[in-house]
């Protein structure tokens, strides 16, 4: 089962394991990112970031193949993608419904050219905004939150900045 859904450009790091796992207990982490899953060095680094948890780094296609197994599992997993585009593909395009989770938490999204700054270390591009809008239209609350106690608001607060 999925107990928590997050978009975080760092994917797996200490805060994921320490802070978020206290709020939403988990037995493991599933990070979905084609580049990381196909690069042995990146994959190893992500897996070593959470040594006490079952950690998987999968391509989107592999996740699609394993989705039913994940949902049927008694283990609780965090589902994390590096960007909103990958999460939209999983939740909207694949039609994956993550157990009873109806909130997607957006963590760090670094400042970069063409991105609109929403808050500290939370910037998104127009293309990412479209993906977030699609996720929201699919029935999810999208909450911008670096840490459990450090949120800046839900998508409804920001969507107008992107023409939605």
C-alpha positions in Angstrom: 0.0 0.0 0.0 1.0 3.6 -0.4 1.0 5.7 2.8 2.4 9.0 1.4 2.9 10.6 -2.0 5.6 13.3 -2.5 7.3 15.2 -5.3 10.8 16.2 -4.2 13.7 17.0 -6.6 16.1 15.4 -4.1 13.9 12.3 -4.0 15.3 10.3 -1.1 17.3 12.1 1.7 17.5 12.3 5.4 14.4 14.4 5.9 12.3 11.9 4.0 13.4 9.1 6.4 13.5 11.1 9.6 10.8 13.7 9.5 8.2 12.5 7.1 8.3 8.8 8.2 7.4 10.0 11.7 4.2 11.8 10.4 3.3 9.0 7.9 4.9 5.7 9.0 6.4 3.6 6.3 8.2 0.3 5.8 9.8 1.4 2.5 10.3 4.0 -0.2 9.6 3.7 -3.9 11.3 6.4 -5.9 10.3 6.6 -9.5 12.7 8.3 -11.9 14.0 6.9 -15.2 17.4 8.6 -15.0 18.1 7.5 -11.4 16.8 3.9 -12.0 19.1 3.4 -15.0 22.2 4.9 -13.5 23.9 2.4 -11.1 25.7 5.2 -9.1 22.6 7.3 -8.6 20.5 4.2 -7.8 23.0 3.1 -5.2 23.2 6.6 -3.6 19.5 6.9 -3.3 19.2 3.4 -1.8 21.9 4.1 0.8 20.1 7.3 1.9 17.5 5.1 3.7 19.4 2.0 4.8 16.8 1.0 7.4 14.0 1.0 4.9 13.2 -1.2 1.9 14.1 1.2 -0.9 13.4 0.8 -4.6 14.4 3.1 -7.4 12.3 2.2 -10.5 11.7 3.5 -13.9 8.1 4.6 -14.7 7.6 1.5 -16.8 8.8 -0.8 -14.0 6.5 1.0 -11.6 3.6 0.5 -13.9 4.4 -3.2 -14.0 4.6 -3.4 -10.2 1.7 -1.1 -9.3 -0.8 -3.8 -8.4 1.8 -5.6 -6.3 2.5 -2.4 -4.4 -1.2 -1.8 -3.8 -1.7 -5.3 -2.6 1.2 -5.3 -0.2 0.7 -5.0 3.5 3.9 -2.9 3.7 3.5 0.8 3.7 5.5 2.7 1.0 6.2 6.3 0.2 5.8 7.0 -3.4 8.2 9.7 -4.5 9.0 11.3 -7.9 11.6 13.9 -8.7 9.2 16.2 -10.6 5.5 16.9 -11.2 5.6 15.5 -14.7 6.5 12.0 -13.5 3.9 12.1 -10.8 1.2 13.2 -13.3 2.2 10.3 -15.5 1.7 7.9 -12.6 -1.4 9.3 -11.1 -3.2 10.7 -14.2 -1.9 8.9 -17.3 -1.4 5.5 -15.7 -4.5 6.0 -13.5 -2.7 4.7 -10.4 -4.7 5.3 -7.3 -2.4 5.2 -4.2 -4.5 3.4 -1.6 -6.4 6.0 0.5 -4.0 8.8 -0.1 -5.6 11.9 -1.7 -2.8 14.4 -1.0 0.3 14.9 -3.0 3.0 16.8 -1.0 5.4 19.0 -3.1 8.7 19.5 -1.4 11.9 21.1 -2.8 11.8 22.2 -6.4 14.9 24.2 -7.1 15.0 27.7 -8.6 15.9 27.5 -12.3 15.5 29.6 -15.4 11.8 29.9 -16.4 10.5 28.8 -13.0 8.2 30.8 -10.9 9.2 31.1 -7.2 6.3 30.1 -4.9 8.3 29.9 -1.7 11.7 29.1 -0.2 13.2 26.4 -2.5 9.9 25.8 -4.2 9.8 27.0 -7.8 7.9 25.4 -10.7 7.8 25.9 -14.5 4.7 26.4 -16.5 5.0 22.8 -17.7 5.2 21.6 -14.1 2.2 23.8 -13.2 0.2 22.1 -16.0 1.1 18.7 -14.5 0.1 19.8 -11.0 -3.2 21.2 -12.4 -3.9 17.8 -14.0 -3.1 16.1 -10.7 -5.5 18.4 -8.9 -8.2 17.9 -11.5 -7.8 14.1 -10.9 -9.0 14.7 -7.4 -5.8 15.2 -5.4 -5.0 18.0 -3.0 -1.6 19.3 -3.9 0.1 20.7 -0.8 3.4 22.6 -1.0 5.3 21.6 2.1 9.1 21.3 2.6 8.6 19.7 6.1 5.6 18.5 8.0 5.4 21.8 9.9 6.6 24.1 7.0 3.9 24.5 4.4 3.2 27.5 2.1 -0.3 26.5 0.9 -2.1 24.2 -1.5 -2.3 24.5 -5.3 -5.5 26.6 -5.1 -3.4 29.4 -3.7 -0.9 29.4 -6.6 -2.8 28.2 -9.7 -3.9 31.6 -10.8 -0.2 32.6 -11.3 -0.1 30.1 -14.1 -3.4 31.0 -15.8 -5.5 28.2 -14.4 
